[in-house]
Amino acid sequence: MSLLETLKSKLAPAKDKVSDLAQQHGGKVTDGLDKAAKVVDEKTKHKYSDKIHTGTDKAKGAMDRLAHKDSGGPTPPPDAPSPPPAS
């Protein structure tokens, strides 16, 4: 067994736990991200609004990816359009 396979097998339970927690508490985390972004934006007097917004969006995208269990295929980037439904 290669090193990568060994690491994947040992980290699989942790990944499942993180995914479960992200599914259960994803709404709370994204609300917290929004509140933190708002406070930081106000404290910086809206000087870095675009950067704060970008960072918040990326963090929310990461939470969305964590909350969805892998279906075997690669996860598309958050800005990628969804593929059309199969017929």
C-alpha positions in Angstrom: 0.0 0.0 0.0 1.4 3.4 -1.0 1.8 6.2 1.4 -1.0 8.1 -0.2 -3.4 5.2 0.0 -2.4 4.7 3.7 -3.1 8.4 4.5 -6.4 8.3 2.7 -7.6 5.2 4.6 -6.6 6.7 7.9 -8.1 10.1 7.2 -11.4 8.7 5.8 -13.2 8.6 9.2 -12.2 12.2 10.0 -13.3 13.3 6.5 -16.7 11.7 7.1 -17.0 13.3 10.5 -16.2 16.8 9.1 -18.6 16.3 6.3 -21.4 15.3 8.7 -20.7 18.3 10.9 -20.7 20.6 7.9 -24.1 19.2 6.9 -25.5 19.6 10.4 -24.1 23.1 11.1 -23.4 24.6 7.7 -26.1 27.3 8.2 -24.7 28.4 11.5 -21.2 28.6 10.0 -22.2 30.6 7.0 -24.2 33.0 9.2 -21.1 33.4 11.3 -19.0 34.1 8.2 -21.5 36.8 7.2 -21.5 38.4 10.6 -17.7 38.4 10.8 -17.4 39.8 7.3 -19.8 42.6 8.2 -17.9 43.5 11.4 -14.5 43.5 9.6 -16.0 45.6 6.7 -17.3 48.1 9.1 -14.1 48.3 11.1 -12.1 48.9 8.0 -14.6 51.5 6.9 -15.4 49.6 3.8 -11.9 50.1 2.4 -11.5 46.3 1.6 -15.1 45.4 0.9 -14.3 43.6 -2.4 -11.6 41.5 -0.8 -13.8 40.7 2.2 -16.6 39.7 0.0 -14.4 37.5 -2.1 -12.9 35.8 0.9 -16.4 35.2 2.4 -17.6 33.7 -0.8 -14.6 31.3 -1.0 -15.1 30.2 2.6 -18.8 29.6 1.9 -17.9 27.6 -1.2 -15.5 25.5 0.9 -18.3 24.8 3.4 -20.6 23.7 0.6 -18.0 21.3 -0.7 -17.4 19.9 2.8 -21.1 19.4 3.4 -21.6 17.3 0.3 -20.2 13.8 0.5 -18.0 12.7 -2.4 -19.9 10.9 -5.1 -16.7 9.5 -6.5 -16.1 12.2 -9.0 -14.2 15.5 -8.7 -16.0 18.4 -7.1 -16.4 21.3 -9.6 -15.0 24.7 -8.5 -17.6 27.1 -6.9 -17.7 29.4 -10.0 -18.2 26.6 -12.5 -21.6 26.3 -14.0 -23.6 23.2 -13.1 -23.7 20.5 -15.8 -27.1 20.0 -17.5 -29.2 17.2 -16.1 -28.8 13.8 -17.7 -31.8 12.7 -19.8 
